Amino acid sequence: MNIAREVIHADWAHQRGYSGRGIGVAVLDSGIYPHEDFMHPRNRIIAFKDFVNGYEKPYDDNGHGTHVAGIIGGDGTKSNGQYKGIAPACNLIGIKILDEKGNGSTSNVLAGIQWMIDNKDRYNIRVANLSIGSPDREGENDPLVKAVNAAWDAGIVTLVAAGNDGPRKQSITSPGVSRKVITVGASDDQKSVDIHGDIISDYSGRGPTKACIKKPDVVAPGSDIMSCASDTKYIPEDGQDPANSLTTYYVKKSGTSMATPMVSGALALFLERYPYVTPNDLKLRLKSCTNDLKFPQEQQGWGLIDIQKLFGGEIGYGIRY
């Protein structure tokens, strides 16, 4: 995370006081473990809804969702800030739609998205992160695509992973094939003086979609990302103490699942500064706030996200503050 933060200039925003405070980010995934990076000085997992097992308190029996949440909003408590996330003061809304094996049913995903829409005002959900995907068989007729489009239309900036089926063309997974959402691919996260030293990871899903929609939209670091670990055996209803259950606080994972929360966190920072921006306005701004890696569009989209560029310059038409 420390290298990735530098690559996308998150530290630049942190030094200027932006941390995502007050912005709700929904993590639709395998859950969120109550890691200390989310719990101090206050519990920032402000809501949790479990569509798999029906538990009421936060947990993660797979670990994927916790890792994603750490990239978005871990504050680095257990690493002295080294593995701090992109928006370390944002609020997290955990929506468990994946089981202990990382699998999820369409019905649970749809229910999770609808619950998020229904509760967006209650928890100020401005950003949704879906580091999930399935093969693109129905295009924009896919119920998952229709659901993320509804979230977007409800005012939630929705980010979806491009999938890990690259490098072949037309390998973007659904619902990342939606023309509305921001679809995120992976770039190598090794810091380089020359930005062209950042190469696209071979696994990252490539566009265009089968409907010839240009995807992905942007890329971000996704390889060997160190973020929050989960005690996958911890079940809160059993009366366990999460503070004493972890022996390893951080773990490395790779994939577009890790790249997507980089961008989710970045947009949470921006929404803290400009809270009235609409999803469409924010997507248009993001288009011009990236660094060109000199790869074809079907690999890199608009390019590597740059938070300093996102904040810099004139704020365009349609953005109110």
C-alpha positions as protocol buffer text, in pm:
chain_id: "A"
residue {
  index: 1
  type: MET
  ca { x: 0 y: 0 z: 0 }
}
residue {
  index: 2
  type: ASN
  ca { x: 282 y: 244 z: 74 }
}
residue {
  index: 3
  type: ILE
  ca { x: 415 y: 216 z: -283 }
}
residue {
  index: 4
  type: ALA
  ca { x: 69 y: 222 z: -439 }
}
residue {
  index: 5
  type: ARG
  ca { x: -23 y: 537 z: -246 }
}
residue {
  index: 6
  type: GLU
  ca { x: 278 y: 713 z: -395 }
}
residue {
  index: 7
  type: VAL
  ca { x: 206 y: 588 z: -748 }
}
residue {
  index: 8
  type: ILE
  ca { x: -142 y: 742 z: -754 }
}
residue {
  index: 9
  type: HIS
  ca { x: -44 y: 1044 z: -538 }
}
residue {
  index: 10
  type: ALA
  ca { x: -274 y: 962 z: -246 }
}
residue {
  index: 11
  type: ASP
  ca { x: -11 y: 1091 z: -4 }
}
residue {
  index: 12
  type: TRP
  ca { x: -37 y: 1430 z: -179 }
}
residue {
  index: 13
  type: ALA
  ca { x: -404 y: 1447 z: -80 }
}
residue {
  index: 14
  type: HIS
  ca { x: -338 y: 1324 z: 274 }
}
residue {
  index: 15
  type: GLN
  ca { x: -79 y: 1596 z: 327 }
}
residue {
  index: 16
  type: ARG
  ca { x: -347 y: 1851 z: 241 }
}
residue {
  index: 17
  type: GLY
  ca { x: -590 y: 1715 z: 495 }
}
residue {
  index: 18
  type: TYR
  ca { x: -813 y: 1498 z: 276 }
}
residue {
  index: 19
  type: SER
  ca { x: -900 y: 1160 z: 423 }
}
residue {
  index: 20
  type: GLY
  ca { x: -1252 y: 1077 z: 303 }
}
residue {
  index: 21
  type: ARG
  ca { x: -1406 y: 1184 z: 633 }
}
residue {
  index: 22
  type: GLY
  ca { x: -1784 y: 1159 z: 632 }
}
residue {
  index: 23
  type: ILE
  ca { x: -1804 y: 976 z: 300 }
}
residue {
  index: 24
  type: GLY
  ca { x: -1973 y: 636 z: 306 }
}
residue {
  index: 25
  type: VAL
  ca { x: -1817 y: 367 z: 88 }
}
residue {
  index: 26
  type: ALA
  ca { x: -2013 y: 45 z: 38 }
}
residue {
  index: 27
  type: VAL
  ca { x: -1801 y: -268 z: 1 }
}
residue {
  index: 28
  type: LEU
  ca { x: -2007 y: -540 z: -165 }
}
residue {
  index: 29
  type: ASP
  ca { x: -1791 y: -843 z: -108 }
}
residue {
  index: 30
  type: SER
  ca { x: -1722 y: -1128 z: 136 }
}
residue {
  index: 31
  type: GLY
  ca { x: -1767 y: -907 z: 443 }
}
residue {
  index: 32
  type: ILE
  ca { x: -1542 y: -689 z: 656 }
}
residue {
  index: 33
  type: TYR
  ca { x: -1350 y: -821 z: 956 }
}
residue {
  index: 34
  type: PRO
  ca { x: -1335 y: -573 z: 1248 }
}
residue {
  index: 35
  type: HIS
  ca { x: -963 y: -513 z: 1197 }
}
residue {
  index: 36
  type: GLU
  ca { x: -806 y: -254 z: 1424 }
}
residue {
  index: 37
  type: ASP
  ca { x: -731 y: -38 z: 1120 }
}
residue {
  index: 38
  type: PHE
  ca { x: -1107 y: 25 z: 1099 }
}
residue {
  index: 39
  type: MET
  ca { x: -1182 y: 52 z: 1471 }
}
residue {
  index: 40
  type: HIS
  ca { x: -967 y: 332 z: 1614 }
}
residue {
  index: 41
  type: PRO
  ca { x: -1021 y: 593 z: 1736 }
}
residue {
  index: 42
  type: ARG
  ca { x: -1380 y: 502 z: 1642 }
}
residue {
  index: 43
  type: ASN
  ca { x: -1554 y: 217 z: 1465 }
}
residue {
  index: 44
  type: ARG
  ca { x: -1583 y: 321 z: 1101 }
}
residue {
  index: 45
  type: ILE
  ca { x: -1772 y: 8 z: 994 }
}
residue {
  index: 46
  type: ILE
  ca { x: -2095 y: 199 z: 1042 }
}
residue {
  index: 47
  type: ALA
  ca { x: -2325 y: -65 z: 890 }
}
residue {
  index: 48
  type: PHE
  ca { x: -2313 y: -433 z: 800 }
}
residue {
  index: 49
  type: LYS
  ca { x: -2566 y: -642 z: 609 }
}
residue {
  index: 50
  type: ASP
  ca { x: -2516 y: -1014 z: 557 }
}
residue {
  index: 51
  type: PHE
  ca { x: -2704 y: -1172 z: 266 }
}
residue {
  index: 52
  type: VAL
  ca { x: -2521 y: -1505 z: 298 }
}
residue {
  index: 53
  type: ASN
  ca { x: -2553 y: -1621 z: 658 }
}
residue {
  index: 54
  type: GLY
  ca { x: -2772 y: -1353 z: 811 }
}
residue {
  index: 55
  type: TYR
  ca { x: -2534 y: -1248 z: 1089 }
}
residue {
  index: 56
  type: GLU
  ca { x: -2571 y: -897 z: 1224 }
}
residue {
  index: 57
  type: LYS
  ca { x: -2216 y: -803 z: 1324 }
}
residue {
  index: 58
  type: PRO
  ca { x: -1921 y: -752 z: 1086 }
}
residue {
  index: 59
  type: TYR
  ca { x: -1706 y: -1052 z: 993 }
}
residue {
  index: 60
  type: ASP
  ca { x: -1531 y: -1195 z: 688 }
}
residue {
  index: 61
  type: ASP
  ca { x: -1493 y: -1570 z: 650 }
}
residue {
  index: 62
  type: ASN
  ca { x: -1300 y: -1537 z: 324 }
}
residue {
  index: 63
  type: GLY
  ca { x: -1069 y: -1235 z: 365 }
}
residue {
  index: 64
  type: HIS
  ca { x: -1121 y: -1078 z: 22 }
}
residue {
  index: 65
  type: GLY
  ca { x: -1361 y: -808 z: 138 }
}
residue {
  index: 66
  type: THR
  ca { x: -1144 y: -707 z: 434 }
}
residue {
  index: 67
  type: HIS
  ca { x: -843 y: -669 z: 206 }
}
residue {
  index: 68
  type: VAL
  ca { x: -1049 y: -453 z: -31 }
}
residue {
  index: 69
  type: ALA
  ca { x: -1183 y: -245 z: 258 }
}
residue {
  index: 70
  type: GLY
  ca { x: -830 y: -191 z: 388 }
}
residue {
  index: 71
  type: ILE
  ca { x: -720 y: -52 z: 52 }
}
residue {
  index: 72
  type: ILE
  ca { x: -1013 y: 187 z: 57 }
}
residue {
  index: 73
  type: GLY
  ca { x: -1015 y: 296 z: 417 }
}
residue {
  index: 74
  type: GLY
  ca { x: -769 y: 126 z: 651 }
}
residue {
  index: 75
  type: ASP
  ca { x: -590 y: 381 z: 870 }
}
residue {
  index: 76
  type: GLY
  ca { x: -270 y: 182 z: 920 }
}
residue {
  index: 77
  type: THR
  ca { x: -305 y: 152 z: 1298 }
}
residue {
  index: 78
  type: LYS
  ca { x: -127 y: -185 z: 1313 }
}
residue {
  index: 79
  type: SER
  ca { x: 153 y: -81 z: 1074 }
}
residue {
  index: 80
  type: ASN
  ca { x: 232 y: 268 z: 1204 }
}
residue {
  index: 81
  type: GLY
  ca { x: 70 y: 404 z: 891 }
}
residue {
  index: 82
  type: GLN
  ca { x: 278 y: 205 z: 641 }
}
residue {
  index: 83
  type: TYR
  ca { x: -21 y: 18 z: 499 }
}
residue {
  index: 84
  type: LYS
  ca { x: -272 y: 300 z: 534 }
}
residue {
  index: 85
  type: GLY
  ca { x: -549 y: 300 z: 275 }
}
residue {
  index: 86
  type: ILE
  ca { x: -643 y: 568 z: 25 }
}
residue {
  index: 87
  type: ALA
  ca { x: -927 y: 728 z: 225 }
}
residue {
  index: 88
  type: PRO
  ca { x: -827 y: 643 z: 584 }
}
residue {
  index: 89
  type: ALA
  ca { x: -1112 y: 827 z: 757 }
}
residue {
  index: 90
  type: CYS
  ca { x: -1403 y: 724 z: 534 }
}
residue {
  index: 91
  type: ASN
  ca { x: -1697 y: 527 z: 669 }
}
residue {
  index: 92
  type: LEU
  ca { x: -1734 y: 167 z: 554 }
}
residue {
  index: 93
  type: ILE
  ca { x: -2062 y: -10 z: 484 }
}
residue {
  index: 94
  type: GLY
  ca { x: -2004 y: -384 z: 461 }
}
residue {
  index: 95
  type: ILE
  ca { x: -2250 y: -575 z: 242 }
}
residue {
  index: 96
  type: LYS
  ca { x: -2173 y: -947 z: 245 }
}
residue {
  index: 97
  type: ILE
  ca { x: -2275 y: -1106 z: -85 }
}
residue {
  index: 98
  type: LEU
  ca { x: -1993 y: -1363 z: -122 }
}
residue {
  index: 99
  type: ASP
  ca { x: -1953 y: -1679 z: 85 }
}
residue {
  index: 100
  type: GLU
  ca { x: -1646 y: -1826 z: 255 }
}
residue {
  index: 101
  type: LYS
  ca { x: -1517 y: -1953 z: -81 }
}
residue {
  index: 102
  type: GLY
  ca { x: -1559 y: -1616 z: -249 }
}
residue {
  index: 103
  type: ASN
  ca { x: -1861 y: -1726 z: -451 }
}
residue {
  index: 104
  type: GLY
  ca { x: -2189 y: -1542 z: -473 }
}
residue {
  index: 105
  type: SER
  ca { x: -2533 y: -1593 z: -622 }
}
residue {
  index: 106
  type: THR
  ca { x: -2688 y: -1342 z: -857 }
}
residue {
  index: 107
  type: SER
  ca { x: -2984 y: -1308 z: -622 }
}
residue {
  index: 108
  type: ASN
  ca { x: -2761 y: -1211 z: -328 }
}
residue {
  index: 109
  type: VAL
  ca { x: -2568 y: -958 z: -534 }
}
residue {
  index: 110
  type: LEU
  ca { x: -2892 y: -802 z: -657 }
}
residue {
  index: 111
  type: ALA
  ca { x: -3031 y: -792 z: -304 }
}
residue {
  index: 112
  type: GLY
  ca { x: -2711 y: -631 z: -178 }
}
residue {
  index: 113
  type: ILE
  ca { x: -2717 y: -360 z: -441 }
}
residue {
  index: 114
  type: GLN
  ca { x: -3084 y: -285 z: -374 }
}
residue {
  index: 115
  type: TRP
  ca { x: -3021 y: -266 z: 2 }
}
residue {
  index: 116
  type: MET
  ca { x: -2740 y: -21 z: -66 }
}
residue {
  index: 117
  type: ILE
  ca { x: -2966 y: 199 z: -278 }
}
residue {
  index: 118
  type: ASP
  ca { x: -3241 y: 188 z: -16 }
}
residue {
  index: 119
  type: ASN
  ca { x: -2997 y: 291 z: 260 }
}
residue {
  index: 120
  type: LYS
  ca { x: -2777 y: 537 z: 72 }
}
residue {
  index: 121
  type: ASP
  ca { x: -2911 y: 845 z: 249 }
}
residue {
  index: 122
  type: ARG
  ca { x: -2904 y: 684 z: 593 }
}
residue {
  index: 123
  type: TYR
  ca { x: -2530 y: 611 z: 567 }
}
residue {
  index: 124
  type: ASN
  ca { x: -2431 y: 877 z: 312 }
}
residue {
  index: 125
  type: ILE
  ca { x: -2323 y: 608 z: 67 }
}
residue {
  index: 126
  type: ARG
  ca { x: -2151 y: 801 z: -213 }
}
residue {
  index: 127
  type: VAL
  ca { x: -1923 y: 528 z: -348 }
}
residue {
  index: 128
  type: ALA
  ca { x: -1980 y: 157 z: -414 }
}
residue {
  index: 129
  type: ASN
  ca { x: -1696 y: -90 z: -466 }
}
residue {
  index: 130
  type: LEU
  ca { x: -1770 y: -418 z: -643 }
}
residue {
  index: 131
  type: SER
  ca { x: -1451 y: -621 z: -677 }
}
residue {
  index: 132
  type: ILE
  ca { x: -1652 y: -904 z: -826 }
}
residue {
  index: 133
  type: GLY
  ca { x: -1732 y: -1036 z: -1170 }
}
residue {
  index: 134
  type: SER
  ca { x: -1872 y: -1315 z: -1382 }
}
residue {
  index: 135
  type: PRO
  ca { x: -1836 y: -1399 z: -1752 }
}
residue {
  index: 136
  type: ASP
  ca { x: -2006 y: -1154 z: -1985 }
}
residue {
  index: 137
  type: ARG
  ca { x: -2284 y: -1354 z: -2149 }
}
residue {
  index: 138
  type: GLU
  ca { x: -2576 y: -1111 z: -2162 }
}
residue {
  index: 139
  type: GLY
  ca { x: -2407 y: -773 z: -2197 }
}
residue {
  index: 140
  type: GLU
  ca { x: -2626 y: -488 z: -2082 }
}
residue {
  index: 141
  type: ASN
  ca { x: -2922 y: -724 z: -2047 }
}
residue {
  index: 142
  type: ASP
  ca { x: -2748 y: -891 z: -1752 }
}
residue {
  index: 143
  type: PRO
  ca { x: -2948 y: -828 z: -1432 }
}
residue {
  index: 144
  type: LEU
  ca { x: -2619 y: -739 z: -1260 }
}
residue {
  index: 145
  type: VAL
  ca { x: -2553 y: -465 z: -1515 }
}
residue {
  index: 146
  type: LYS
  ca { x: -2905 y: -330 z: -1472 }
}
residue {
  index: 147
  type: ALA
  ca { x: -2853 y: -328 z: -1095 }
}
residue {
  index: 148
  type: VAL
  ca { x: -2527 y: -133 z: -1101 }
}
residue {
  index: 149
  type: ASN
  ca { x: -2682 y: 107 z: -1350 }
}
residue {
  index: 150
  type: ALA
  ca { x: -2964 y: 167 z: -1101 }
}
residue {
  index: 151
  type: ALA
  ca { x: -2708 y: 239 z: -828 }
}
residue {
  index: 152
  type: TRP
  ca { x: -2534 y: 486 z: -1058 }
}
residue {
  index: 153
  type: ASP
  ca { x: -2864 y: 657 z: -1142 }
}
residue {
  index: 154
  type: ALA
  ca { x: -2941 y: 678 z: -769 }
}
residue {
  index: 155
  type: GLY
  ca { x: -2633 y: 898 z: -726 }
}
residue {
  index: 156
  type: ILE
  ca { x: -2382 y: 637 z: -608 }
}
residue {
  index: 157
  type: VAL
  ca { x: -2046 y: 642 z: -786 }
}
residue {
  index: 158
  type: THR
  ca { x: -2013 y: 273 z: -869 }
}
residue {
  index: 159
  type: LEU
  ca { x: -1677 y: 110 z: -939 }
}
residue {
  index: 160
  type: VAL
  ca { x: -1642 y: -243 z: -1073 }
}
residue {
  index: 161
  type: ALA
  ca { x: -1338 y: -461 z: -1132 }
}
residue {
  index: 162
  type: ALA
  ca { x: -1243 y: -539 z: -1492 }
}
residue {
  index: 163
  type: GLY
  ca { x: -1179 y: -902 z: -1400 }
}
residue {
  index: 164
  type: ASN
  ca { x: -870 y: -1120 z: -1420 }
}
residue {
  index: 165
  type: ASP
  ca { x: -932 y: -1294 z: -1752 }
}
residue {
  index: 166
  type: GLY
  ca { x: -676 y: -1098 z: -1957 }
}
residue {
  index: 167
  type: PRO
  ca { x: -481 y: -1053 z: -2171 }
}
residue {
  index: 168
  type: ARG
  ca { x: -726 y: -1157 z: -2442 }
}
residue {
  index: 169
  type: LYS
  ca { x: -955 y: -892 z: -2583 }
}
residue {
  index: 170
  type: GLN
  ca { x: -1321 y: -876 z: -2476 }
}
residue {
  index: 171
  type: SER
  ca { x: -1230 y: -1026 z: -2139 }
}
residue {
  index: 172
  type: ILE
  ca { x: -1401 y: -765 z: -1918 }
}
residue {
  index: 173
  type: THR
  ca { x: -1631 y: -941 z: -1672 }
}
residue {
  index: 174
  type: SER
  ca { x: -1987 y: -845 z: -1582 }
}
residue {
  index: 175
  type: PRO
  ca { x: -2109 y: -607 z: -1440 }
}
residue {
  index: 176
  type: GLY
  ca { x: -1792 y: -422 z: -1543 }
}
residue {
  index: 177
  type: VAL
  ca { x: -1928 y: -419 z: -1899 }
}
residue {
  index: 178
  type: SER
  ca { x: -2182 y: -153 z: -1798 }
}
residue {
  index: 179
  type: ARG
  ca { x: -2137 y: 167 z: -1998 }
}
residue {
  index: 180
  type: LYS
  ca { x: -2228 y: 374 z: -1691 }
}
residue {
  index: 181
  type: VAL
  ca { x: -2003 y: 249 z: -1413 }
}
residue {
  index: 182
  type: ILE
  ca { x: -1631 y: 311 z: -1375 }
}
residue {
  index: 183
  type: THR
  ca { x: -1452 y: -12 z: -1467 }
}
residue {
  index: 184
  type: VAL
  ca { x: -1104 y: -51 z: -1321 }
}
residue {
  index: 185
  type: GLY
  ca { x: -815 y: -256 z: -1456 }
}
residue {
  index: 186
  type: ALA
  ca { x: -479 y: -327 z: -1294 }
}
residue {
  index: 187
  type: SER
  ca { x: -138 y: -171 z: -1356 }
}
residue {
  index: 188
  type: ASP
  ca { x: 194 y: -280 z: -1206 }
}
residue {
  index: 189
  type: ASP
  ca { x: 246 y: -95 z: -877 }
}
residue {
  index: 190
  type: GLN
  ca { x: 627 y: -79 z: -871 }
}
residue {
  index: 191
  type: LYS
  ca { x: 735 y: 280 z: -823 }
}
residue {
  index: 192
  type: SER
  ca { x: 931 y: 415 z: -1118 }
}
residue {
  index: 193
  type: VAL
  ca { x: 1076 y: 754 z: -1194 }
}
residue {
  index: 194
  type: ASP
  ca { x: 955 y: 715 z: -1548 }
}
residue {
  index: 195
  type: ILE
  ca { x: 583 y: 658 z: -1536 }
}
residue {
  index: 196
  type: HIS
  ca { x: 607 y: 447 z: -1850 }
}
residue {
  index: 197
  type: GLY
  ca { x: 782 y: 191 z: -1633 }
}
residue {
  index: 198
  type: ASP
  ca { x: 436 y: 100 z: -1498 }
}
residue {
  index: 199
  type: ILE
  ca { x: 317 y: -186 z: -1718 }
}
residue {
  index: 200
  type: ILE
  ca { x: -25 y: -343 z: -1732 }
}
residue {
  index: 201
  type: SER
  ca { x: -47 y: -675 z: -1552 }
}
residue {
  index: 202
  type: ASP
  ca { x: -113 y: -962 z: -1786 }
}
residue {
  index: 203
  type: TYR
  ca { x: -419 y: -1080 z: -1596 }
}
residue {
  index: 204
  type: SER
  ca { x: -616 y: -756 z: -1616 }
}
residue {
  index: 205
  type: GLY
  ca { x: -935 y: -778 z: -1822 }
}
residue {
  index: 206
  type: ARG
  ca { x: -914 y: -614 z: -2164 }
}
residue {
  index: 207
  type: GLY
  ca { x: -1178 y: -438 z: -2367 }
}
residue {
  index: 208
  type: PRO
  ca { x: -1370 y: -362 z: -2562 }
}
residue {
  index: 209
  type: THR
  ca { x: -1682 y: -535 z: -2440 }
}
residue {
  index: 210
  type: LYS
  ca { x: -1869 y: -768 z: -2673 }
}
residue {
  index: 211
  type: ALA
  ca { x: -2103 y: -474 z: -2735 }
}
residue {
  index: 212
  type: CYS
  ca { x: -1799 y: -267 z: -2844 }
}
residue {
  index: 213
  type: ILE
  ca { x: -1808 y: -44 z: -2535 }
}
residue {
  index: 214
  type: LYS
  ca { x: -1459 y: 88 z: -2462 }
}
residue {
  index: 215
  type: LYS
  ca { x: -1336 y: -60 z: -2135 }
}
residue {
  index: 216
  type: PRO
  ca { x: -1167 y: -50 z: -1887 }
}
residue {
  index: 217
  type: ASP
  ca { x: -1210 y: 316 z: -1794 }
}
residue {
  index: 218
  type: VAL
  ca { x: -900 y: 356 z: -1576 }
}
residue {
  index: 219
  type: VAL
  ca { x: -623 y: 147 z: -1422 }
}
residue {
  index: 220
  type: ALA
  ca { x: -460 y: 149 z: -1078 }
}
residue {
  index: 221
  type: PRO
  ca { x: -202 y: -61 z: -891 }
}
residue {
  index: 222
  type: GLY
  ca { x: -325 y: -414 z: -837 }
}
residue {
  index: 223
  type: SER
  ca { x: -23 y: -643 z: -797 }
}
residue {
  index: 224
  type: ASP
  ca { x: 120 y: -758 z: -462 }
}
residue {
  index: 225
  type: ILE
  ca { x: -87 y: -513 z: -260 }
}
residue {
  index: 226
  type: MET
  ca { x: -40 y: -537 z: 116 }
}
residue {
  index: 227
  type: SER
  ca { x: -363 y: -471 z: 304 }
}
residue {
  index: 228
  type: CYS
  ca { x: -571 y: -581 z: 601 }
}
residue {
  index: 229
  type: ALA
  ca { x: -597 y: -949 z: 688 }
}
residue {
  index: 230
  type: SER
  ca { x: -902 y: -1125 z: 828 }
}
residue {
  index: 231
  type: ASP
  ca { x: -946 y: -1399 z: 1083 }
}
residue {
  index: 232
  type: THR
  ca { x: -1165 y: -1615 z: 861 }
}
residue {
  index: 233
  type: LYS
  ca { x: -1266 y: -1833 z: 1158 }
}
residue {
  index: 234
  type: TYR
  ca { x: -1405 y: -1538 z: 1355 }
}
residue {
  index: 235
  type: ILE
  ca { x: -1783 y: -1540 z: 1391 }
}
residue {
  index: 236
  type: PRO
  ca { x: -1912 y: -1255 z: 1612 }
}
residue {
  index: 237
  type: GLU
  ca { x: -2222 y: -1445 z: 1720 }
}
residue {
  index: 238
  type: ASP
  ca { x: -1990 y: -1696 z: 1891 }
}
residue {
  index: 239
  type: GLY
  ca { x: -1880 y: -1429 z: 2138 }
}
residue {
  index: 240
  type: GLN
  ca { x: -1519 y: -1413 z: 2019 }
}
residue {
  index: 241
  type: ASP
  ca { x: -1303 y: -1105 z: 2072 }
}
residue {
  index: 242
  type: PRO
  ca { x: -1171 y: -983 z: 1735 }
}
residue {
  index: 243
  type: ALA
  ca { x: -897 y: -780 z: 1901 }
}
residue {
  index: 244
  type: ASN
  ca { x: -725 y: -1102 z: 2012 }
}
residue {
  index: 245
  type: SER
  ca { x: -793 y: -1327 z: 1714 }
}
residue {
  index: 246
  type: LEU
  ca { x: -543 y: -1206 z: 1453 }
}
residue {
  index: 247
  type: THR
  ca { x: -181 y: -1321 z: 1445 }
}
residue {
  index: 248
  type: THR
  ca { x: -98 y: -1165 z: 1107 }
}
residue {
  index: 249
  type: TYR
  ca { x: -238 y: -818 z: 1047 }
}
residue {
  index: 250
  type: TYR
  ca { x: -164 y: -775 z: 676 }
}
residue {
  index: 251
  type: VAL
  ca { x: -150 y: -995 z: 369 }
}
residue {
  index: 252
  type: LYS
  ca { x: -60 y: -952 z: 1 }
}
residue {
  index: 253
  type: LYS
  ca { x: -318 y: -1004 z: -271 }
}
residue {
  index: 254
  type: SER
  ca { x: -323 y: -928 z: -644 }
}
residue {
  index: 255
  type: GLY
  ca { x: -588 y: -866 z: -908 }
}
residue {
  index: 256
  type: THR
  ca { x: -823 y: -607 z: -1042 }
}
residue {
  index: 257
  type: SER
  ca { x: -1005 y: -660 z: -714 }
}
residue {
  index: 258
  type: MET
  ca { x: -719 y: -468 z: -553 }
}
residue {
  index: 259
  type: ALA
  ca { x: -701 y: -200 z: -821 }
}
residue {
  index: 260
  type: THR
  ca { x: -1070 y: -111 z: -795 }
}
residue {
  index: 261
  type: PRO
  ca { x: -1063 y: 2 z: -429 }
}
residue {
  index: 262
  type: MET
  ca { x: -766 y: 226 z: -509 }
}
residue {
  index: 263
  type: VAL
  ca { x: -997 y: 429 z: -730 }
}
residue {
  index: 264
  type: SER
  ca { x: -1290 y: 400 z: -488 }
}
residue {
  index: 265
  type: GLY
  ca { x: -1074 y: 552 z: -216 }
}
residue {
  index: 266
  type: ALA
  ca { x: -951 y: 824 z: -449 }
}
residue {
  index: 267
  type: LEU
  ca { x: -1304 y: 928 z: -536 }
}
residue {
  index: 268
  type: ALA
  ca { x: -1402 y: 928 z: -168 }
}
residue {
  index: 269
  type: LEU
  ca { x: -1123 y: 1182 z: -112 }
}
residue {
  index: 270
  type: PHE
  ca { x: -1257 y: 1398 z: -394 }
}
residue {
  index: 271
  type: LEU
  ca { x: -1616 y: 1376 z: -270 }
}
residue {
  index: 272
  type: GLU
  ca { x: -1504 y: 1493 z: 72 }
}
residue {
  index: 273
  type: ARG
  ca { x: -1387 y: 1816 z: -96 }
}
residue {
  index: 274
  type: TYR
  ca { x: -1668 y: 1841 z: -354 }
}
residue {
  index: 275
  type: PRO
  ca { x: -1969 y: 1663 z: -200 }
}
residue {
  index: 276
  type: TYR
  ca { x: -2223 y: 1775 z: -460 }
}
residue {
  index: 277
  type: VAL
  ca { x: -2053 y: 1619 z: -760 }
}
residue {
  index: 278
  type: THR
  ca { x: -2273 y: 1376 z: -952 }
}
residue {
  index: 279
  type: PRO
  ca { x: -2147 y: 1038 z: -1072 }
}
residue {
  index: 280
  type: ASN
  ca { x: -2156 y: 1155 z: -1434 }
}
residue {
  index: 281
  type: ASP
  ca { x: -1961 y: 1474 z: -1358 }
}
residue {
  index: 282
  type: LEU
  ca { x: -1704 y: 1279 z: -1159 }
}
residue {
  index: 283
  type: LYS
  ca { x: -1657 y: 1024 z: -1437 }
}
residue {
  index: 284
  type: LEU
  ca { x: -1604 y: 1303 z: -1691 }
}
residue {
  index: 285
  type: ARG
  ca { x: -1346 y: 1466 z: -1466 }
}
residue {
  index: 286
  type: LEU
  ca { x: -1167 y: 1138 z: -1406 }
}
residue {
  index: 287
  type: LYS
  ca { x: -1126 y: 1096 z: -1781 }
}
residue {
  index: 288
  type: SER
  ca { x: -887 y: 1392 z: -1796 }
}
residue {
  index: 289
  type: CYS
  ca { x: -707 y: 1321 z: -1467 }
}
residue {
  index: 290
  type: THR
  ca { x: -500 y: 1018 z: -1553 }
}
residue {
  index: 291
  type: ASN
  ca { x: -148 y: 947 z: -1673 }
}
residue {
  index: 292
  type: ASP
  ca { x: -109 y: 784 z: -2013 }
}
residue {
  index: 293
  type: LEU
  ca { x: 92 y: 463 z: -1989 }
}
residue {
  index: 294
  type: LYS
  ca { x: 122 y: 453 z: -2371 }
}
residue {
  index: 295
  type: PHE
  ca { x: -69 y: 129 z: -2403 }
}
residue {
  index: 296
  type: PRO
  ca { x: -376 y: 65 z: -2621 }
}
residue {
  index: 297
  type: GLN
  ca { x: -704 y: 182 z: -2477 }
}
residue {
  index: 298
  type: GLU
  ca { x: -833 y: -172 z: -2441 }
}
residue {
  index: 299
  type: GLN
  ca { x: -554 y: -226 z: -2189 }
}
residue {
  index: 300
  type: GLN
  ca { x: -531 y: 98 z: -1993 }
}
residue {
  index: 301
  type: GLY
  ca { x: -854 y: 286 z: -2064 }
}
residue {
  index: 302
  type: TRP
  ca { x: -788 y: 653 z: -2001 }
}
residue {
  index: 303
  type: GLY
  ca { x: -473 y: 566 z: -1807 }
}
residue {
  index: 304
  type: LEU
  ca { x: -339 y: 546 z: -1453 }
}
residue {
  index: 305
  type: ILE
  ca { x: -543 y: 742 z: -1199 }
}
residue {
  index: 306
  type: ASP
  ca { x: -364 y: 1048 z: -1057 }
}
residue {
  index: 307
  type: ILE
  ca { x: -522 y: 1199 z: -745 }
}
residue {
  index: 308
  type: GLN
  ca { x: -313 y: 1515 z: -768 }
}
residue {
  index: 309
  type: LYS
  ca { x: -451 y: 1580 z: -1117 }
}
residue {
  index: 310
  type: LEU
  ca { x: -801 y: 1495 z: -994 }
}
residue {
  index: 311
  type: PHE
  ca { x: -781 y: 1775 z: -738 }
}
residue {
  index: 312
  type: GLY
  ca { x: -580 y: 2017 z: -950 }
}
residue {
  index: 313
  type: GLY
  ca { x: -681 y: 2287 z: -1195 }
}
residue {
  index: 314
  type: GLU
  ca { x: -1018 y: 2439 z: -1260 }
}
residue {
  index: 315
  type: ILE
  ca { x: -1327 y: 2251 z: -1149 }
}
residue {
  index: 316
  type: GLY
  ca { x: -1534 y: 2205 z: -1460 }
}
residue {
  index: 317
  type: TYR
  ca { x: -1889 y: 2289 z: -1549 }
}
residue {
  index: 318
  type: GLY
  ca { x: -2152 y: 2092 z: -1364 }
}
residue {
  index: 319
  type: ILE
  ca { x: -1957 y: 2060 z: -1040 }
}
residue {
  index: 320
  type: ARG
  ca { x: -2106 y: 2259 z: -752 }
}
residue {
  index: 321
  type: TYR
  ca { x: -1939 y: 2331 z: -423 }
}
